[in-house]
């Protein structure tokens, strides 16, 4: 049996995504709601009965020990992945612990408390004019659609079961409002759709979205409750039919954030996300599972596969064609990508640390403030996200800024709003920042021992003259970098090129067992 090899020249490295802070969560959620989540526990929940009713916590969204830590880890993984995509640290970021698409601004819903997807998209909007959100969960992505319902900065596309099914939203006629009219796209499905039917509607719709909208980045929610045999789902997709969506979206070579979501037959969730992690990294895993401590979970066939069943497909060809034609017509009416004025996000303390070495060498060493060097020094007890995080060999993290300017016909200088997103006007329409007070939110830090905002007194700011030369450069994605996070907050990073072509490879550790164990997916 062939063994999966790590990407040439760069073994996997593990770092931990920083959990999201209260302040970061309140870029979308209300202060009161986040404060409630941080305080309530099973021991004191009787003291918060009024708040539980207000925030719909307690039924579908029970209170459990470690609730807020769970929310912080999930949200932090998606925000970290989005930040790394925007700074060219990878081409694909994966957070299987994310994808909680039902959470609202001040309300929990459908097992979702904090909407990591909205927070990740807000991070992407700091560097990208337009972001595409795709949802292939069996349930409608109502929380994300609602958050961006009145803006053209985000186009949401959801393929879901509709009709007497949770959450009851996602009608074909729900297309957005105001400035966001036609920037919400819903494809309602009936029970039992097969791989072939799903492919016939998914690919034409996404092709038209790409032609009409031209996003700068994509967020794909990969809920596995759309798989055949799911305990709460009612569709009939096989593992490979589900994975075909990831393969197709990946083919556009845009920054891609892959997120988890629903899935209630645990062994099938693990199978699908293991297989799709391989696709993201450029491998097609074989069907034979290696012997490991979780092997007994995958009986009786012990294969990396989820097959379709013989359930009835209630989606007739005529029905799917009619819905598809309506959706495609709505997308064509967009008439091309909306024009948005953008500027480079203001430099924050961590951006100053990332200055080119050539610029740094021009400084007089005697004028450098000691606190700047203290900040650049990495503590021995901290994780590092990759070998390029030292004083030398740092990657240029500004090319997406140039790409954003390249897509704008006549960019003019504007200021980022208090939520930290580079947006036009007063922010992203429909998603207003909730943090009290002005200023930018805390930047996501990468392995520098904290990432705290610090004043670098005595250090003279210099203009980056080389940044203008980057405007108009086209981003190339020949390097396949993948970041993977799990419920434990662990990230695996790769940044070297992957060999061409698919190969049926398996090997020790290619399937790490059921998700949620707190360890990253690795290959030996």
C-alpha positions in Angstrom: 0.0 0.0 0.0 1.4 3.4 -1.0 2.2 5.8 1.8 1.2 9.4 1.7 4.2 11.6 1.6 4.3 15.1 3.2 4.7 18.0 0.8 8.3 18.1 -0.4 10.8 20.0 1.6 8.4 21.1 4.3 7.2 18.8 7.1 4.0 19.6 8.8 4.2 22.1 11.7 1.7 22.5 14.5 0.7 25.8 16.1 -2.4 26.8 17.9 -4.9 29.4 16.6 -5.5 32.0 19.3 -9.1 31.8 20.7 -11.2 34.8 19.7 -11.5 37.4 22.4 -14.8 39.0 23.5 -13.9 42.2 21.6 -13.3 40.2 18.4 -16.6 38.4 18.8 -18.5 41.7 19.3 -17.4 42.8 15.8 -20.7 41.0 14.9 -22.4 39.9 18.1 -23.9 42.2 20.7 -21.9 43.0 23.8 -24.7 41.7 26.1 -25.0 38.4 24.3 -21.2 37.7 24.4 -21.1 38.7 28.1 -23.9 36.3 28.8 -22.1 33.4 27.0 -18.9 34.1 29.0 -20.6 34.0 32.4 -23.3 31.3 32.1 -22.4 27.7 33.3 -24.4 24.6 34.2 -23.9 25.6 37.9 -25.3 29.1 37.7 -27.8 28.8 34.8 -30.8 29.2 37.0 -29.7 32.7 37.7 -29.9 33.5 34.0 -33.4 32.2 33.1 -34.5 35.6 31.7 -31.3 35.8 29.5 -31.7 32.2 28.4 -35.2 33.0 27.0 -33.9 36.3 25.4 -31.0 34.6 23.7 -32.8 31.3 22.9 -30.2 29.3 24.9 -31.2 26.1 26.6 -33.1 23.9 24.0 -31.3 23.4 20.7 -28.4 25.2 22.2 -27.8 23.7 25.7 -25.5 25.2 28.3 -22.5 23.0 29.1 -19.1 23.2 30.8 -16.6 25.0 28.6 -19.2 26.6 26.4 -17.4 30.0 26.0 -14.1 28.3 25.4 -15.6 26.2 22.7 -17.1 29.3 21.0 -13.7 31.1 21.3 -11.8 28.3 19.8 -14.2 27.8 16.9 -14.4 31.5 16.1 -10.6 32.0 16.6 -9.9 29.2 14.1 -11.9 30.8 11.3 -10.6 34.3 12.0 -7.0 33.1 12.1 -7.5 31.2 8.8 -9.0 34.3 7.1 -6.2 36.5 8.4 -3.6 34.1 7.1 -5.3 33.9 3.7 -5.3 37.6 3.4 -1.6 37.8 4.2 -0.5 35.2 1.7 0.5 32.7 4.4 -1.5 30.0 2.6 -3.9 29.4 -0.3 -6.4 27.2 1.6 -7.3 27.4 5.3 -9.4 24.7 6.9 -11.3 24.9 10.2 -13.5 21.9 10.6 -14.5 23.2 14.1 -16.2 26.2 12.4 -19.1 26.6 10.1 -21.7 27.5 12.7 -24.0 29.2 10.3 -27.2 29.6 12.3 -26.0 31.9 15.1 -27.4 35.4 14.9 -26.2 38.8 16.3 -27.9 38.3 19.6 -29.3 34.8 19.5 -28.1 31.2 19.5 -29.8 28.8 17.1 -29.4 25.2 15.8 -26.4 24.2 18.0 -24.7 27.4 17.0 -23.7 30.1 19.5 -21.1 32.3 17.9 -21.1 32.8 14.1 -17.4 32.1 13.2 -18.3 32.4 9.5 -19.4 36.0 9.7 -16.3 36.9 11.8 -14.1 35.2 9.3 -15.7 37.0 6.4 -15.4 40.4 8.2 -11.6 39.6 8.4 -11.4 38.8 4.7 -13.3 42.1 3.8 -10.4 44.0 5.3 -8.3 43.0 2.2 -10.8 41.9 -0.4 -13.5 43.9 -2.1 -15.9 41.0 -2.5 -16.3 37.7 -0.7 -18.3 34.7 -1.9 -20.0 32.4 0.7 -21.2 29.0 -0.4 -23.1 26.7 1.9 -23.7 22.9 1.2 -25.1 22.0 4.6 -28.5 20.4 4.4 -29.8 23.3 6.5 -30.1 26.9 5.2 -27.3 29.2 6.2 -29.7 31.7 7.7 -27.3 33.4 10.1 -24.8 34.3 7.5 -27.4 35.4 4.9 -29.1 37.6 7.5 -25.8 39.2 8.5 -25.0 40.3 4.9 -28.6 40.7 3.6 -28.2 44.4 2.8 -24.7 44.6 1.4 -23.1 43.8 -2.0 -19.7 43.1 -0.4 -20.7 39.5 0.3 -22.7 37.2 -2.0 -24.2 34.2 -0.2 -25.2 31.0 -2.0 -27.0 28.2 -0.1 -28.1 24.8 -1.4 -30.5 23.3 1.3 -33.6 21.3 2.0 -36.6 23.6 2.1 -40.2 23.0 3.3 -41.1 22.1 6.8 -37.5 21.8 7.7 -35.3 23.7 10.1 -34.7 26.7 10.1 -37.6 27.3 7.7 -35.8 30.0 5.7 -34.1 30.1 2.4 -37.0 30.5 -0.1 -36.1 31.0 -3.7 -37.6 34.5 -3.5 -35.2 35.6 -0.7 -32.6 37.5 -2.7 -31.4 40.3 -0.4 -32.6 43.8 0.2 -31.5 47.4 -0.5 -27.9 47.5 -1.7 -27.8 43.7 -1.2 -30.6 43.0 -3.7 -29.8 39.9 -5.7 -26.7 39.2 -3.5 -28.4 36.5 -1.6 -29.0 33.3 -3.6 -31.0 30.3 -2.4 -31.5 27.0 -4.1 -34.3 25.1 -2.3 -34.1 21.3 -2.6 -36.4 18.4 -1.9 -35.5 15.1 -0.2 -33.1 12.5 -1.7 -31.0 14.5 -4.2 -28.3 12.4 -5.7 -24.7 13.1 -6.7 -25.5 13.6 -10.4 -28.4 15.9 -9.8 -26.4 18.0 -7.3 -23.5 18.4 -9.7 -25.9 19.5 -12.5 -27.1 22.4 -10.4 -24.1 23.2 -8.3 -21.5 23.8 -11.0 -23.6 26.0 -13.4 -24.7 28.2 -10.5 -21.2 28.6 -9.1 -19.8 29.3 -12.6 -22.4 32.0 -13.1 -21.6 33.5 -9.7 -17.9 33.7 -10.5 -18.7 35.3 -13.9 -21.1 37.9 -12.5 -19.6 38.6 -9.1 -15.8 37.9 -9.4 -15.0 37.5 -5.7 -11.6 38.0 -4.2 -11.9 35.1 -1.8 -14.3 32.2 -1.1 -15.7 30.8 2.1 -17.2 27.3 1.7 -19.2 25.7 4.5 -18.9 21.9 4.2 -21.7 20.6 6.5 -21.8 16.8 6.2 -25.4 16.4 7.2 -26.1 16.5 3.5 -24.5 13.1 3.2 -26.6 9.9 2.8 -27.6 8.3 6.1 -27.2 11.4 8.3 -29.3 11.2 11.4 -30.8 14.6 10.9 -30.4 15.1 7.1 -32.5 13.9 4.3 -30.3 14.2 1.2 -28.5 11.3 -0.5 -25.0 12.5 -1.4 -22.1 10.2 -1.3 -18.8 11.2 0.1 -17.3 11.8 -3.3 -20.4 13.7 -4.5 -20.0 16.0 -1.5 -16.3 16.3 -2.1 -16.8 17.2 -5.7 -18.1 20.6 -4.5 -14.7 21.2 -2.8 -12.8 20.1 -5.8 -14.8 22.4 -8.1 -14.5 25.5 -5.9 -10.8 24.8 -5.4 -10.3 24.9 -9.2 -10.9 28.6 -9.3 -7.6 29.2 -7.5 -8.8 31.9 -5.2 -8.1 32.2 -1.5 -10.3 29.5 0.1 -11.5 29.1 3.6 -13.0 25.6 4.2 -15.3 25.3 7.3 -17.1 22.5 8.9 -20.8 22.6 9.9 -23.5 20.1 10.5 -23.1 16.3 10.6 -24.6 13.8 13.0 -23.4 10.4 11.9 -19.9 10.8 13.4 -18.0 8.2 11.5 -19.3 9.6 8.2 -18.3 13.1 9.3 -14.8 11.9 10.0 -14.6 10.1 6.7 -15.8 13.0 4.6 -13.6 15.6 6.2 -10.5 13.4 6.1 -11.1 12.8 2.4 -11.7 16.5 1.7 -8.6 17.5 3.7 -6.6 15.3 1.3 -8.2 17.0 -1.7 -7.4 20.4 -0.3 -3.8 19.3 0.1 -3.6 17.9 -3.5 -4.1 14.2 -2.7 -6.9 11.8 -3.3 -7.0 9.3 -0.5 -7.5 5.6 -1.2 -10.4 3.6 0.2 -8.4 1.3 2.6 -8.1 2.6 6.1 -4.8 2.1 8.0 -5.0 0.4 11.4 -5.2 3.0 14.1 -6.8 3.5 17.5 -10.2 4.6 16.0 -10.3 1.7 13.5 -13.4 0.1 15.1 -15.5 3.2 14.5 -15.5 2.5 10.8 -16.9 -1.1 10.7 -18.2 -3.2 9.2 -16.5 -2.3 5.9 -13.6 -0.3 7.3 -13.4 1.8 4.2 -12.9 5.6 3.6 -16.3 5.9 1.8 -19.9 7.0 2.3 -22.2 5.5 -0.3 -25.6 6.8 -1.5 -28.6 4.7 -0.6 -31.7 3.7 -2.6 -33.9 6.4 -1.1 -36.3 8.1 -3.4 -35.2 11.3 -5.1 -38.0 13.8 -5.0 -36.1 16.3 -7.0 -37.5 15.8 -10.5 -35.4 17.0 -13.5 -38.1 19.5 -14.4 -38.1 20.9 -10.8 -34.3 21.3 -10.7 -34.1 22.9 -14.1 -36.9 25.4 -13.3 -35.2 26.5 -10.1 -31.8 26.6 -11.7 -33.0 28.8 -14.5 -34.6 31.2 -12.1 -31.4 31.4 -10.0 -29.2 31.9 -13.1 -31.4 34.7 -14.3 -31.2 36.5 -11.0 -27.4 36.1 -11.1 -27.1 37.5 -14.6 -29.1 40.5 -13.5 -26.3 41.5 -11.3 -24.6 42.7 -14.5 -21.0 42.4 -13.3 -19.1 42.9 -10.0 -20.1 46.0 -8.0 -17.6 48.8 -7.9 -16.2 49.4 -4.4 -13.6 52.0 -3.4 -10.9 50.5 -1.2 -7.6 51.4 0.3 -4.9 49.5 2.1 -5.8 48.8 5.7 -4.0 51.1 8.1 -0.7 49.7 9.5 -1.1 48.1 12.9 1.8 47.2 15.3 2.1 43.6 13.9 2.3 45.0 10.3 5.3 47.1 11.4 7.0 44.0 12.6 6.6 42.5 9.1 8.6 45.3 7.4 11.0 44.1 4.7 14.5 43.4 5.9 15.8 45.9 3.3 13.8 48.7 4.9 14.9 47.6 8.3 18.6 47.7 7.4 18.2 51.4 6.3 17.4 52.3 9.9 20.1 53.5 12.2 20.5 50.8 14.8 21.1 53.4 17.5 17.6 54.8 16.9 15.8 51.5 17.3 13.7 51.3 20.3 14.4 48.4 22.6 10.7 47.6 22.9 10.5 46.9 19.1 13.1 44.2 19.5 11.4 42.8 22.6 8.3 42.4 20.5 10.1 40.6 17.7 11.7 38.2 20.1 9.8 34.9 20.3 9.4 33.2 23.6 10.7 29.7 23.9 7.4 28.4 25.4 5.3 29.6 22.4 4.3 27.8 19.3 5.5 29.2 15.9 3.3 29.0 12.8 6.1 28.4 10.4 9.9 28.7 9.8 9.4 32.0 8.0 8.4 33.8 11.3 11.9 34.6 12.5 13.8 37.8 11.8 14.8 36.7 8.3 13.0 35.3 5.4 9.6 36.6 6.1 7.0 36.4 3.3 5.7 39.5 1.7 2.2 39.7 3.2 0.8 42.6 1.1 0.1 41.2 -2.3 -3.6 40.9 -1.6 -3.7 44.6 -0.9 -2.3 45.2 -4.4 -4.7 42.7 -5.9 -7.6 44.6 -4.4 -6.4 47.8 -5.9 -5.9 46.1 -9.2 -9.6 45.1 -9.3 -10.7 48.6 -8.5 -11.1 51.0 -11.5 -10.3 54.2 -9.5 -9.4 53.4 -5.9 -9.4 56.4 -3.6 -8.2 56.7 -0.1 -10.8 55.8 2.6 -10.5 54.9 6.2 -11.2 51.5 7.7 -14.1 51.5 10.1 -13.9 50.7 13.8 -14.6 47.0 13.2 -11.2 46.7 11.4 -12.8 45.9 8.0 -11.7 47.9 4.9 -15.2 48.9 3.7 -17.0 51.7 2.0 -19.1 54.2 3.9 -20.0 53.4 7.4 -19.1 49.7 7.2 -20.5 46.6 5.7 -24.2 47.3 5.1 -26.2 45.1 7.5 -23.2 44.2 9.6 -22.4 47.0 12.0 -19.6 46.8 14.5 -20.8 46.3 18.1 -17.6 47.0 20.0 -17.9 50.0 22.3 -15.5 52.8 21.7 -13.4 53.6 18.7 -10.3 52.2 17.2 -9.4 49.0 15.5 -9.9 45.6 17.1 -7.0 43.5 18.3 -5.1 42.1 15.3 -4.8 38.4 14.9 -1.2 37.6 16.0 1.0 34.8 14.6 3.4 33.1 17.0 4.9 36.3 18.5 3.9 35.4 22.0 0.7 37.4 22.3 0.0 39.7 19.4 -0.9 42.5 21.8 -1.2 46.1 20.5 1.9 48.1 21.7 3.1 51.6 21.2 6.6 51.7 19.7 7.8 54.9 21.2 10.8 56.6 19.5 10.5 54.6 16.4 10.1 56.8 13.3 7.5 55.6 10.9 8.7 55.3 7.3 6.5 55.0 4.2 6.8 51.7 2.4 8.0 52.9 -1.1 8.0 49.4 -2.5 4.2 48.9 -1.8 3.3 51.0 -4.9 5.2 48.6 -7.1 3.0 45.8 -6.1 -0.2 47.5 -7.4 -1.5 45.6 -10.5 0.4 42.4 -9.8 -1.8 39.4 -10.4 -1.9 36.8 -7.6 -0.7 33.4 -8.7 -1.7 30.3 -6.7 0.9 27.9 -7.9 1.9 27.3 -4.3 -0.6 25.2 -2.4 -0.5 26.2 1.3 -3.0 24.5 3.6 -3.9 25.4 7.1 -6.0 23.0 9.1 -7.6 23.7 12.4 -9.7 21.3 14.6 -11.8 21.6 17.6 -8.7 21.7 19.8 -7.5 24.8 18.0 -4.5 23.1 16.4 -3.3 24.2 13.0 -1.1 22.3 10.6 0.7 24.5 8.0 2.2 23.7 4.7 3.5 26.2 2.1 5.5 24.3 -0.5 4.3 23.3 -3.9 2.5 20.0 -4.3 3.3 17.7 -7.1 0.8 17.7 -10.0 -1.9 15.1 -10.6 -4.1 13.1 -8.3 -2.8 9.9 -6.8 -4.6 7.2 -4.8 -2.5 7.3 -1.7 -3.1 6.2 1.8 -0.8 5.7 4.7 -0.4 5.8 8.4 -2.3 8.6 9.9 -4.2 9.6 6.7 -7.4 9.3 8.7 -7.0 10.6 12.2 -10.3 9.2 13.5 -13.4 11.1 14.5 -13.1 14.9 14.5 -13.1 17.0 17.6 -10.3 15.2 19.4 -8.2 18.3 19.6 -5.4 17.1 17.3 -4.6 18.3 13.8 -4.7 16.2 10.7 -1.1 15.1 10.0 0.7 12.8 7.6 3.7 10.7 8.5 
